[in-house]
Amino acid sequence: MTAPQLIARTAAAAARAARSNGGGENEATDAGPARGRHSALITFGVLSLPLLSALAIPVVVMSLLVNGGGSNATQAGGGYGTGLKPGTVPAQYEALVAQAGTRCDAAPASIIAAQIEQESNWDPRAVSSAGAQGISQFLPTTWPSWSNPGESPFDPAAAIPAQAKYDCALASQMQGAQAAGTLPTSLDVTSLMLAAYNAGPGAVLAAHGIPDNGQTPDYVSRITARAAHFADSTGAAAPAGSFAAKEISYAKAQLGKPYAWAGGSYTGATRGVCAPGAAANDCNVIGFDCSGLVMFAAYQASGGRIQLPHFADSQTRPGAHATLVPRAQLQPGDLIGFTNPGESIAHHVGIYLGNNQMINAPESNAKVRIDDLTSAYYQAQQWRVVRLR
């Protein structure tokens, strides 16, 4: 039996298991459509692993689904943007969605947001007729596989990251099926991922694409179309999956975090240091200063490869980590160091987003924000632009 035949046979078994687990319910009128099919995901993994292992066929994709592991799907969904448009997501969830959108290319923040809107309309207390719970509509039987012990699906701070984890595992499985020839490469991974989220991965594999079940095609088209509403055009020129796109996403996930002088590290916000003047109370604030935000975003986007110093001037000097580029060749993801006229030491740094916008941690008593570079202040500064590599 060939690998594609085996996967197809296993998919059929998974589809039968899904039906026996209540996967045939039609929840199209509920906030969370067809979530009764989540159980098919675990069933599919359990059914597949022994048989695939016995025939010495790679099972990496399947094991992701059984152990709840993360994913690093590399093929972008395409055309869904690299961040969130300000004001489109409820403020209390903006940072969570932005961070969730950095997990894999197939599930950017705009897709995560559109999916939540479709599933629960941002209601963290939502419960569907099939018993799916919370803002991301997880079934109680599925939730433990994608969350940490003790977490609740009714807590958006736990549910939204779990949703991204689940999405990206599905995306990896769909990519694996495309590589095996079971699914057509003409379908983008994001659409296949969403179809699997709605109907179950077994149903997608059995249909060799998006199942024509009267529900899933509409679910996929609604979310992919709605994503444009949430997508931020700034930074969109950065290729999906590139270092620049990831750097921007990690930085945007910190929007609204307080400025803290000397705050920020490779792993996140830290307590600031009190200093005379405006920074007198910064030791009571957990957040980022300008270079702390940049070092965090660069470290996270590069998987720890780029370890910048915590100093704006050093970050924007050419060297092992950066190449000097002309201001006229600015691209999203580039760092801009700002120097007062007549001076040579950069006192501020930010990450360019495109469209004359920059994300930065500006000053004490402010928050991480997006600034307009056409303002009189920035136009009067001397600029030094570097591109990280």
N, C-alpha and C positions, 0 to 999 in steps of 0.2 A: 504494500500500500504506500502511495506517495505521501509526502508531507501535506500537500494541499488537500488530498482526499481525506487524510486523517483529521485535519483541522475542520473540514466540512462536516465529517461524521460527528466529531465532538460538538460542533456548533449545533447540529440537529438535536443531539442529546441534551444540550444546554437549553435549547428552546422548549423541549418537552418538560424539562425540570422547571423552567420558568412558569409554564402553564400550570403545572401541578402545585406551584407555590403561589398561585393567585396572580400570576403575571398577565393574565388575560383581561384583568379589570380595565375599564376605560374610565380614566379620571379626567377627561378633557375639560370638564366643567369645574374642576377643583383648582386651587392655587398651585398645587404640585401635580402635574400630569404624570400618570403611569409610573409612579414611584414604587408600586408593588413589584416591579420587575427588578429592583435592586438585588433581590436574593439570587437572581440568575447569575450575577457576577461571581459570587462565591461558589455557587454550584458548578459553574463552568470551570473554575480553577481546580476544584477538587476532582471533578470528573476527568479533566485533561491531564493532570500532572502524572499519575501513575502510568497511563498508556503512552504518553509522549516520552517519558523517561525510559520505559522499557524498550522503545524503538530508537533510543539514542538521538532523539530530535530535540533541538534546543528548546528550553522551557523558561527562558528568562522573562519573557513577557507575561506568561501565565503566573509565574511566581510572584510578580509584582502585585497581582490582584489578590492572591491568597494571603500574603503577609502584610498587606496594607502599606507596602513600601512606596517611597516617592518615585517621581518620574522626572526624566529630563528630556521629554519629547523635543526633537530638534526641528521638525518641520513646522513652519509657521502656518497658522490658519489663513493668513493672507488678507490684507485690506482691512484689518480690524483695529488699527492704531496701536500706539505703544503706551498709552496712559489714559487718564480719565479727564474729561472736560470738567473744569471747575463748576460746581453747583448742580451737576446732574445726578449725583448720588447723595442720599441723606448724609448730612455732615458727620454723624456719629459712626458711619460705616466707611467713610471715604478712605481712610488710611488702611483699614482691613482689606478692602477690595483692591486697592493699589498694590499692596504687598502680595496678596494672593495672585495677582496677575503677573508676578515675576517668576512663578514656579516653572512654567514651561511655555514655549512659544504658541502652542495650540490653544491655550486658554489665557489670552491677555486680559487685562482688567476690564476692558469694554465687554468682552464675552461673559466674564464672571458676573458683571453688573446686570447685563441683559438676561442672563440665566436666572439670577435671583428675582428679578422683576417678574419673570414668567412663572417661576416656581411659587413664590409667596407674596409678591408685591411688597417686599421689604418688611413683612410682618414676622417678627421673631417668635410669636406665639402661635403661628399657623399650624393647624393639624388637618391633614387631608382625610377623605373618607376611607382611605386604605391605611391610615394611621401614620403617615409620614409626618415628621415633626420639624418645626423650626423654620428659620429663614431660608435654609437650603434644602429643606424637605427630605430628611433622612429617615428611613425606616428604623425602628428600634433594633431589628436584627442585623442591619447593615452598619449602623453607626459605630459600633466598637471597632470595626476593621479600619476605620479612617480617622479615628479620634484618639486622644490620650486617655488613660484611665481616669475616671472621675469627672470627665467633661460632660456637658449636657448639650444636646442638639438645639436647645432653646437659647443657648448663649451664642450670639453672633461671633464673639471673639474666638470661639472654638469651631463653630459651624462653617464659617467662610473659609478658613484655612483648610478644613477637612474637605470642603467642596473642591477646592483647587487640587488637593492631593488626589482625590478620586478622579477628577477630570483628567489630570495628567497621566494617571495610570491607564485610563481608558485610551488616551491618545497614543501611548506607547504600544498598547495592544493593537490598535488599529494600524499603526505604522508597521508593526511586525507582520500583520496579515497582508498588508500591501507588499511588503518585501517578499513574502512567500507566494504571492500571486493569487491569494484568496480574495482580496479586495482590489478594485481598480484604482490605479494611481491617478485617474482623472478626477476623483473625488478628493476634496481637500480634507486634511486630517481633522480640522475643527468641526466640520459638518458630521463626519463619522463619529467623532467623540460625543457630540451632542446627541446623535441618534442612539448611541450605546447608553448614554446616561438616561435616556427616555425609555427605550425599548429593551435594553439589556444587550450586552455585547454578543451573546449567542444569536439573538435575532438579526443583528447586523451581519454577522458572518454567514448565517444561513441564507440571508437574502442577497448576499454578495453586494451589499450597499445599504442604502437607507430603506428600511422596510416600508412597504406600501400598505400600511395597516389602518389607514384612515386617520392617523393621529401624529405619528412621528414626523412625516414630511413637513407638516404645518408647524410642529414644535421647533424643528431645525430652522425653517425659513423665518419664523418670527424672531428668533434670537439673533441669527446672523444679520437680519435686516435692522433690528433694533440696536445692535452694537454700535452703529454709526452715531447714534444719539449720544452715547457715552464716551466715544473715542475722542481723545485730545489730538488736535491737528498738530500741536507743537511737538517736535521731536519725531513726527511721522516720517521724516526723510531718513531717519536711522533705520537701516534694514532690520526687519524682524529677526530676533535671535542674535543680533550682533552685540558686541561689547557695549557700544554706545546706547543701544536700546535698553539693555539691561541696567546700565549705569543710571540712565534717566528714570527708569521704573523704580529702582531702589531709592533714588533721591526723592521722587514724588511720593513714595510711601511715607515719607517723613513730613509732608506738608502739615503745617499747623503745630509742629513740635516747637517748644520754646527755644529761644536763643540762650545759650549758656557759654560764657567765656571759657575757653579751653575745654569745652564739652565735646563729647563724641569720641568714638573709638572704632576699631575695625568691626566690632560686633554690634554697635548701636549707641544710643544716647547714654551719656554719663553725667554725673553731677559737675557743675561748673566750678570755677575758681573765682572767689571774690577779689576784686581789684578796685582801685580808686575810681571815682566818677560814676558813670552809668552802670558799671559792672559791680557796684558795691554789694548787691544782693544775689549775684550769680551763683554763689556757693549754695544757695537754697533752691536752685533750679536744676532739673535734669533735662538735658537737651543737647544741642549742637552749636558750635561756632562755625564760621564759614569753612575753615579747613577740616574741621571734624566731620562735617557733612560730606565733603568731597572724599576724604579718606575712607569713610564708611562705604559710600556708593561704589567707589573704584574697587575696593577689596571684595565686596560681595559680588559685584558683576564679573570679576575675573576669577572667582572661585578661590580667592586668597593669593593669587599670583602677584597682584599689584599691591604693594604695601607702601603707601605714600607717607611722608613725614607729616606731622601735625603743624604745618607752617605754610601759610599761603604763598610766600615768596618761593620756597623750595619746591612746592608742588607745581609751580608754573615756570620752572627752569628746565631747559632741555637737558636730557641725560638718558640714563638707562630706561626710565619709565615713560619718557615723553619726547615728542618731536615738536620743535617750534614751527608754527605755520603762520602765514600772513593773515592779518585780520580779514582781508577780503575773501579768504577761503574758509571762513568759519563753517563748521558742520555741527549738527546736533551731537552732543557728547563731549565736545571740546571744552577744555578748562580755560577760563578767562581770569587772568590776574590783573588787578587794578592798582595803579601807582599814581600818587599825586603828581601834578605837573612839576617837572624839575627834579623829581626824586627817582631812585632806582630800585627801591625795595617795595614789592607788592604788599599792600596792607589788607587786601580782600580778594576772595576767589569765589567763583560760581561755576555752574555747569550750564553750557549753552543748550537751549531747547529747540532753536529754530524760530523763525518769525520775529526776530529781535526780542526774544524772551530768554530769561535766565532764571534757574532755580538756585536759591542761596539762603543761607542763614545770615541775615544782614547785620544785626546789632542787638545789644542788650535791650530788654523789654519788648522785643519784637519776636516774630515766629518765622519758621522756615516758610518761604513764600516764593512766588514767581514775580520777578520784576521786569519792567519795560526798559530795555537798553537804549531806547531813543530819548529817555529823560535827560534833562539838562545836566544832572549830576554825572551820570555815566558817560555822556558825550564829552564832558570836560576832563575825564580821567584819561591817563595813558593805559593802553591795553597791551597785554602780553598773552598770546594765545598758544596753547600747546595741545597736542593730540596724544592721548595715552595709547600705549601699545603693549 
